[in-house]
Amino acid sequence: MITADPTEPMSATAMPTTPNGKRYARFVLLFFLVLNACSRGATPTDSPPDPKPPAAPSVSSLGLIRGRAAGLNYLEIIKGNVGASAQLPMVVVIHGMGDAPNADWLATLRSPARLILPQAPAPYGYGYSWFTYRVADEKPDYLALEIQQAAIQIAQAVVELKSKRPTLGKPIVCGFSQNAMLSYALALMHPKLFSSAFPISGFLPEGLWPKSKPEAGKAYPPIISMHGTEDLLVPFAPDERMIKHLRGLGYRAELVAFEGVGHTITAAMDQMLIANLEKALREVR
């Protein structure tokens, strides 16, 4: 399960004791402080160095492929019992604010696919961020501009990678929170590039909503969104309004509400995402 809150360190009073009491307690306290520092959601004052991978993709000791496209670092993961040179459907997985490229939440995906995980350019906390403004800042025009700019750069990276990597069909895009916004933007602003989109716990500022019906003869990717009704960081209501607006114009858009869920991906949401991705990958193949 992915949550927006960092892991809390164990308190000193909860630590186990041994005959070497004090020295052991100090060691365990230091361990948990370091562990907590590496968790998600850290403050933006401690920024990591921005790794610079080689221009050509390189394979790490774990079999992960790292590279750079359109000015963005990216991580490539091959799913299924196939090699990196196989022609595969591409899934663009966008990480959240303060996070880094990570596909742990897609661990149960079984279909052969090439996962592309772009890294946001701006250091934020112990991870990275795609834009400066947040929903809570209540500056929708600034947020909309940054979403547009980030979506353009990711789209450029996807075009570049499609030309370099053996890709089957149009890519699929998915993301959580800040990057559900980017998933929406990519599907609506760059519809020729993508076959489907799966945003989780996000929406677009109204300034980015389409104003007219889909162009005749122009294919737009279907959008299946999920959102918790008790989300306090990225509220459910604007997402619901946007989906109704899109459906009213004739776009293929669906919102699945998860009652009582906050800003998180629950096990049920993850299962639904995997099922949707498996179906979309079958359609691409």
Contacts in CASP RR format, 6 or more apart in sequence:
PFRMAT RR
TARGET T0000
AUTHOR 0000-0000-0000
METHOD contacts of the structure
MODEL  1
MITADPTEPMSATAMPTTPNGKRYARFVLLFFLVLNACSRGATPTDSPPD
PKPPAAPSVSSLGLIRGRAAGLNYLEIIKGNVGASAQLPMVVVIHGMGDA
PNADWLATLRSPARLILPQAPAPYGYGYSWFTYRVADEKPDYLALEIQQA
AIQIAQAVVELKSKRPTLGKPIVCGFSQNAMLSYALALMHPKLFSSAFPI
SGFLPEGLWPKSKPEAGKAYPPIISMHGTEDLLVPFAPDERMIKHLRGLG
YRAELVAFEGVGHTITAAMDQMLIANLEKALREVR
1 264 0 8 1.000
1 265 0 8 1.000
1 266 0 8 1.000
1 267 0 8 1.000
1 270 0 8 1.000
2 105 0 8 1.000
2 176 0 8 1.000
2 264 0 8 1.000
2 265 0 8 1.000
3 263 0 8 1.000
3 264 0 8 1.000
3 265 0 8 1.000
4 40 0 8 1.000
4 41 0 8 1.000
4 177 0 8 1.000
4 233 0 8 1.000
4 263 0 8 1.000
4 264 0 8 1.000
5 41 0 8 1.000
6 36 0 8 1.000
6 39 0 8 1.000
6 40 0 8 1.000
6 41 0 8 1.000
6 42 0 8 1.000
7 35 0 8 1.000
7 36 0 8 1.000
7 39 0 8 1.000
7 40 0 8 1.000
8 36 0 8 1.000
9 32 0 8 1.000
9 33 0 8 1.000
9 35 0 8 1.000
9 36 0 8 1.000
10 28 0 8 1.000
10 32 0 8 1.000
12 25 0 8 1.000
12 29 0 8 1.000
15 25 0 8 1.000
15 28 0 8 1.000
15 29 0 8 1.000
16 24 0 8 1.000
16 28 0 8 1.000
17 24 0 8 1.000
17 25 0 8 1.000
18 24 0 8 1.000
37 46 0 8 1.000
37 126 0 8 1.000
38 126 0 8 1.000
39 126 0 8 1.000
40 98 0 8 1.000
40 99 0 8 1.000
40 126 0 8 1.000
41 98 0 8 1.000
41 99 0 8 1.000
41 125 0 8 1.000
41 126 0 8 1.000
42 98 0 8 1.000
42 125 0 8 1.000
42 126 0 8 1.000
42 127 0 8 1.000
43 125 0 8 1.000
44 98 0 8 1.000
44 124 0 8 1.000
44 125 0 8 1.000
45 125 0 8 1.000
46 125 0 8 1.000
46 126 0 8 1.000
47 123 0 8 1.000
47 124 0 8 1.000
47 125 0 8 1.000
47 127 0 8 1.000
48 123 0 8 1.000
48 125 0 8 1.000
48 126 0 8 1.000
48 127 0 8 1.000
50 73 0 8 1.000
50 121 0 8 1.000
50 123 0 8 1.000
51 73 0 8 1.000
52 73 0 8 1.000
53 66 0 8 1.000
53 67 0 8 1.000
53 68 0 8 1.000
53 73 0 8 1.000
54 67 0 8 1.000
54 68 0 8 1.000
55 67 0 8 1.000
55 68 0 8 1.000
56 67 0 8 1.000
57 65 0 8 1.000
57 66 0 8 1.000
57 67 0 8 1.000
57 76 0 8 1.000
58 65 0 8 1.000
58 66 0 8 1.000
58 67 0 8 1.000
59 65 0 8 1.000
59 84 0 8 1.000
60 66 0 8 1.000
64 75 0 8 1.000
64 76 0 8 1.000
64 77 0 8 1.000
65 75 0 8 1.000
65 76 0 8 1.000
65 77 0 8 1.000
65 78 0 8 1.000
65 84 0 8 1.000
66 73 0 8 1.000
66 74 0 8 1.000
66 75 0 8 1.000
66 76 0 8 1.000
67 73 0 8 1.000
67 74 0 8 1.000
67 75 0 8 1.000
67 76 0 8 1.000
68 74 0 8 1.000
69 118 0 8 1.000
69 156 0 8 1.000
69 157 0 8 1.000
69 160 0 8 1.000
69 161 0 8 1.000
69 164 0 8 1.000
70 153 0 8 1.000
70 154 0 8 1.000
70 156 0 8 1.000
70 157 0 8 1.000
70 159 0 8 1.000
70 160 0 8 1.000
71 121 0 8 1.000
71 153 0 8 1.000
71 157 0 8 1.000
72 118 0 8 1.000
72 119 0 8 1.000
72 121 0 8 1.000
72 153 0 8 1.000
72 154 0 8 1.000
72 157 0 8 1.000
73 118 0 8 1.000
73 119 0 8 1.000
74 101 0 8 1.000
74 116 0 8 1.000
74 117 0 8 1.000
74 118 0 8 1.000
74 119 0 8 1.000
74 157 0 8 1.000
74 161 0 8 1.000
75 101 0 8 1.000
75 116 0 8 1.000
75 117 0 8 1.000
75 119 0 8 1.000
76 84 0 8 1.000
76 114 0 8 1.000
76 115 0 8 1.000
76 116 0 8 1.000
76 117 0 8 1.000
76 165 0 8 1.000
77 103 0 8 1.000
77 114 0 8 1.000
77 115 0 8 1.000
77 117 0 8 1.000
78 84 0 8 1.000
78 86 0 8 1.000
78 88 0 8 1.000
78 112 0 8 1.000
78 113 0 8 1.000
78 114 0 8 1.000
78 115 0 8 1.000
79 106 0 8 1.000
79 109 0 8 1.000
79 110 0 8 1.000
79 111 0 8 1.000
79 112 0 8 1.000
79 113 0 8 1.000
79 114 0 8 1.000
79 115 0 8 1.000
80 110 0 8 1.000
80 111 0 8 1.000
80 112 0 8 1.000
80 113 0 8 1.000
81 112 0 8 1.000
82 88 0 8 1.000
82 112 0 8 1.000
84 114 0 8 1.000
85 166 0 8 1.000
86 112 0 8 1.000
86 166 0 8 1.000
87 166 0 8 1.000
87 167 0 8 1.000
87 168 0 8 1.000
88 112 0 8 1.000
88 113 0 8 1.000
88 114 0 8 1.000
88 166 0 8 1.000
88 167 0 8 1.000
88 168 0 8 1.000
89 111 0 8 1.000
89 112 0 8 1.000
89 113 0 8 1.000
89 114 0 8 1.000
89 167 0 8 1.000
89 168 0 8 1.000
89 169 0 8 1.000
89 171 0 8 1.000
89 172 0 8 1.000
89 281 0 8 1.000
89 284 0 8 1.000
89 285 0 8 1.000
90 113 0 8 1.000
90 114 0 8 1.000
90 115 0 8 1.000
90 116 0 8 1.000
90 158 0 8 1.000
90 161 0 8 1.000
90 162 0 8 1.000
90 165 0 8 1.000
90 167 0 8 1.000
90 168 0 8 1.000
90 169 0 8 1.000
90 171 0 8 1.000
90 172 0 8 1.000
91 106 0 8 1.000
91 113 0 8 1.000
91 114 0 8 1.000
91 115 0 8 1.000
91 116 0 8 1.000
91 171 0 8 1.000
91 172 0 8 1.000
91 173 0 8 1.000
91 174 0 8 1.000
91 277 0 8 1.000
91 281 0 8 1.000
92 116 0 8 1.000
92 117 0 8 1.000
92 118 0 8 1.000
92 154 0 8 1.000
92 158 0 8 1.000
92 171 0 8 1.000
92 172 0 8 1.000
92 173 0 8 1.000
92 174 0 8 1.000
92 186 0 8 1.000
92 194 0 8 1.000
93 101 0 8 1.000
93 103 0 8 1.000
93 106 0 8 1.000
93 115 0 8 1.000
93 116 0 8 1.000
93 117 0 8 1.000
93 174 0 8 1.000
93 175 0 8 1.000
94 117 0 8 1.000
94 118 0 8 1.000
94 130 0 8 1.000
94 154 0 8 1.000
94 173 0 8 1.000
94 174 0 8 1.000
94 175 0 8 1.000
94 179 0 8 1.000
94 182 0 8 1.000
94 183 0 8 1.000
95 101 0 8 1.000
95 102 0 8 1.000
95 117 0 8 1.000
95 119 0 8 1.000
95 120 0 8 1.000
95 128 0 8 1.000
95 175 0 8 1.000
95 179 0 8 1.000
96 120 0 8 1.000
96 129 0 8 1.000
96 130 0 8 1.000
96 175 0 8 1.000
96 176 0 8 1.000
96 177 0 8 1.000
96 178 0 8 1.000
96 179 0 8 1.000
97 124 0 8 1.000
97 129 0 8 1.000
97 130 0 8 1.000
97 134 0 8 1.000
97 177 0 8 1.000
97 178 0 8 1.000
98 124 0 8 1.000
98 125 0 8 1.000
98 126 0 8 1.000
98 127 0 8 1.000
98 128 0 8 1.000
98 129 0 8 1.000
99 127 0 8 1.000
99 128 0 8 1.000
100 119 0 8 1.000
100 127 0 8 1.000
100 128 0 8 1.000
101 117 0 8 1.000
101 118 0 8 1.000
101 119 0 8 1.000
102 117 0 8 1.000
103 115 0 8 1.000
103 117 0 8 1.000
105 176 0 8 1.000
105 265 0 8 1.000
105 270 0 8 1.000
105 273 0 8 1.000
106 115 0 8 1.000
106 273 0 8 1.000
106 274 0 8 1.000
106 277 0 8 1.000
108 270 0 8 1.000
108 274 0 8 1.000
109 274 0 8 1.000
109 277 0 8 1.000
109 278 0 8 1.000
110 278 0 8 1.000
111 277 0 8 1.000
111 278 0 8 1.000
111 281 0 8 1.000
111 282 0 8 1.000
112 281 0 8 1.000
113 277 0 8 1.000
113 281 0 8 1.000
114 165 0 8 1.000
114 167 0 8 1.000
116 157 0 8 1.000
116 158 0 8 1.000
116 161 0 8 1.000
116 171 0 8 1.000
118 154 0 8 1.000
118 157 0 8 1.000
119 128 0 8 1.000
120 128 0 8 1.000
120 129 0 8 1.000
120 130 0 8 1.000
120 150 0 8 1.000
121 128 0 8 1.000
121 130 0 8 1.000
121 153 0 8 1.000
122 128 0 8 1.000
122 129 0 8 1.000
122 130 0 8 1.000
122 131 0 8 1.000
122 132 0 8 1.000
123 129 0 8 1.000
129 178 0 8 1.000
130 146 0 8 1.000
130 147 0 8 1.000
130 150 0 8 1.000
130 178 0 8 1.000
130 179 0 8 1.000
130 182 0 8 1.000
131 143 0 8 1.000
131 146 0 8 1.000
131 147 0 8 1.000
131 149 0 8 1.000
131 150 0 8 1.000
131 178 0 8 1.000
132 142 0 8 1.000
132 146 0 8 1.000
133 139 0 8 1.000
133 142 0 8 1.000
133 143 0 8 1.000
133 146 0 8 1.000
134 143 0 8 1.000
134 178 0 8 1.000
135 143 0 8 1.000
135 233 0 8 1.000
135 234 0 8 1.000
135 235 0 8 1.000
136 233 0 8 1.000
137 143 0 8 1.000
140 205 0 8 1.000
140 206 0 8 1.000
140 207 0 8 1.000
141 205 0 8 1.000
141 207 0 8 1.000
143 205 0 8 1.000
144 204 0 8 1.000
144 205 0 8 1.000
144 207 0 8 1.000
144 208 0 8 1.000
147 181 0 8 1.000
147 182 0 8 1.000
147 185 0 8 1.000
147 204 0 8 1.000
147 205 0 8 1.000
147 208 0 8 1.000
148 185 0 8 1.000
148 189 0 8 1.000
148 208 0 8 1.000
150 182 0 8 1.000
150 185 0 8 1.000
151 182 0 8 1.000
151 185 0 8 1.000
151 186 0 8 1.000
151 189 0 8 1.000
151 190 0 8 1.000
152 189 0 8 1.000
154 182 0 8 1.000
154 186 0 8 1.000
155 186 0 8 1.000
155 189 0 8 1.000
155 190 0 8 1.000
155 193 0 8 1.000
158 171 0 8 1.000
158 193 0 8 1.000
159 193 0 8 1.000
161 167 0 8 1.000
162 171 0 8 1.000
168 284 0 8 1.000
168 285 0 8 1.000
169 195 0 8 1.000
169 284 0 8 1.000
170 193 0 8 1.000
170 194 0 8 1.000
170 195 0 8 1.000
170 221 0 8 1.000
170 284 0 8 1.000
171 193 0 8 1.000
171 194 0 8 1.000
171 195 0 8 1.000
172 194 0 8 1.000
172 195 0 8 1.000
172 196 0 8 1.000
172 197 0 8 1.000
172 198 0 8 1.000
172 277 0 8 1.000
172 280 0 8 1.000
172 281 0 8 1.000
172 284 0 8 1.000
173 182 0 8 1.000
173 183 0 8 1.000
173 186 0 8 1.000
173 187 0 8 1.000
173 194 0 8 1.000
173 196 0 8 1.000
173 197 0 8 1.000
173 198 0 8 1.000
174 183 0 8 1.000
174 197 0 8 1.000
174 198 0 8 1.000
174 199 0 8 1.000
174 200 0 8 1.000
174 273 0 8 1.000
174 277 0 8 1.000
175 182 0 8 1.000
175 183 0 8 1.000
175 198 0 8 1.000
175 199 0 8 1.000
175 200 0 8 1.000
176 200 0 8 1.000
176 201 0 8 1.000
176 265 0 8 1.000
177 200 0 8 1.000
177 201 0 8 1.000
177 202 0 8 1.000
177 233 0 8 1.000
177 234 0 8 1.000
177 263 0 8 1.000
178 202 0 8 1.000
180 199 0 8 1.000
180 200 0 8 1.000
180 201 0 8 1.000
180 202 0 8 1.000
180 203 0 8 1.000
180 225 0 8 1.000
180 234 0 8 1.000
181 199 0 8 1.000
181 202 0 8 1.000
181 203 0 8 1.000
181 204 0 8 1.000
183 197 0 8 1.000
183 198 0 8 1.000
183 199 0 8 1.000
184 197 0 8 1.000
184 199 0 8 1.000
184 202 0 8 1.000
184 203 0 8 1.000
184 204 0 8 1.000
184 208 0 8 1.000
184 223 0 8 1.000
184 225 0 8 1.000
184 242 0 8 1.000
185 204 0 8 1.000
185 208 0 8 1.000
186 193 0 8 1.000
186 194 0 8 1.000
186 197 0 8 1.000
187 194 0 8 1.000
187 196 0 8 1.000
187 197 0 8 1.000
187 220 0 8 1.000
187 221 0 8 1.000
187 223 0 8 1.000
188 204 0 8 1.000
188 208 0 8 1.000
188 210 0 8 1.000
188 220 0 8 1.000
188 251 0 8 1.000
189 208 0 8 1.000
191 218 0 8 1.000
191 219 0 8 1.000
191 220 0 8 1.000
191 221 0 8 1.000
192 218 0 8 1.000
192 219 0 8 1.000
194 221 0 8 1.000
195 221 0 8 1.000
195 280 0 8 1.000
195 283 0 8 1.000
195 284 0 8 1.000
196 221 0 8 1.000
196 222 0 8 1.000
196 223 0 8 1.000
196 224 0 8 1.000
196 276 0 8 1.000
196 280 0 8 1.000
196 283 0 8 1.000
197 221 0 8 1.000
197 222 0 8 1.000
197 223 0 8 1.000
197 224 0 8 1.000
198 223 0 8 1.000
198 224 0 8 1.000
198 225 0 8 1.000
198 226 0 8 1.000
198 273 0 8 1.000
198 276 0 8 1.000
198 277 0 8 1.000
198 280 0 8 1.000
199 223 0 8 1.000
199 225 0 8 1.000
199 226 0 8 1.000
200 225 0 8 1.000
200 226 0 8 1.000
200 227 0 8 1.000
200 265 0 8 1.000
200 269 0 8 1.000
200 273 0 8 1.000
201 226 0 8 1.000
201 227 0 8 1.000
201 228 0 8 1.000
201 231 0 8 1.000
201 233 0 8 1.000
201 234 0 8 1.000
201 239 0 8 1.000
201 262 0 8 1.000
201 263 0 8 1.000
201 264 0 8 1.000
201 265 0 8 1.000
202 225 0 8 1.000
202 227 0 8 1.000
202 234 0 8 1.000
202 239 0 8 1.000
203 234 0 8 1.000
203 238 0 8 1.000
203 239 0 8 1.000
203 242 0 8 1.000
204 242 0 8 1.000
206 242 0 8 1.000
209 242 0 8 1.000
209 245 0 8 1.000
209 246 0 8 1.000
210 246 0 8 1.000
210 249 0 8 1.000
210 251 0 8 1.000
212 249 0 8 1.000
213 249 0 8 1.000
213 250 0 8 1.000
214 220 0 8 1.000
214 249 0 8 1.000
214 250 0 8 1.000
214 251 0 8 1.000
220 251 0 8 1.000
220 252 0 8 1.000
221 252 0 8 1.000
222 252 0 8 1.000
222 253 0 8 1.000
222 254 0 8 1.000
223 243 0 8 1.000
223 246 0 8 1.000
223 251 0 8 1.000
223 252 0 8 1.000
223 253 0 8 1.000
223 254 0 8 1.000
224 253 0 8 1.000
224 254 0 8 1.000
224 256 0 8 1.000
224 276 0 8 1.000
225 239 0 8 1.000
225 243 0 8 1.000
225 253 0 8 1.000
225 254 0 8 1.000
225 255 0 8 1.000
225 256 0 8 1.000
226 255 0 8 1.000
226 256 0 8 1.000
226 258 0 8 1.000
226 269 0 8 1.000
226 272 0 8 1.000
226 273 0 8 1.000
227 234 0 8 1.000
227 236 0 8 1.000
227 239 0 8 1.000
227 240 0 8 1.000
227 255 0 8 1.000
227 256 0 8 1.000
227 257 0 8 1.000
227 258 0 8 1.000
228 236 0 8 1.000
228 257 0 8 1.000
228 258 0 8 1.000
228 259 0 8 1.000
228 260 0 8 1.000
228 261 0 8 1.000
228 262 0 8 1.000
228 263 0 8 1.000
229 236 0 8 1.000
229 257 0 8 1.000
229 258 0 8 1.000
229 259 0 8 1.000
229 260 0 8 1.000
229 261 0 8 1.000
229 262 0 8 1.000
230 236 0 8 1.000
230 260 0 8 1.000
230 261 0 8 1.000
230 262 0 8 1.000
231 261 0 8 1.000
231 262 0 8 1.000
231 263 0 8 1.000
232 262 0 8 1.000
232 263 0 8 1.000
233 263 0 8 1.000
234 263 0 8 1.000
236 257 0 8 1.000
239 255 0 8 1.000
240 255 0 8 1.000
240 257 0 8 1.000
243 253 0 8 1.000
243 254 0 8 1.000
243 255 0 8 1.000
246 253 0 8 1.000
247 253 0 8 1.000
256 272 0 8 1.000
258 266 0 8 1.000
258 268 0 8 1.000
258 269 0 8 1.000
261 269 0 8 1.000
265 273 0 8 1.000
END
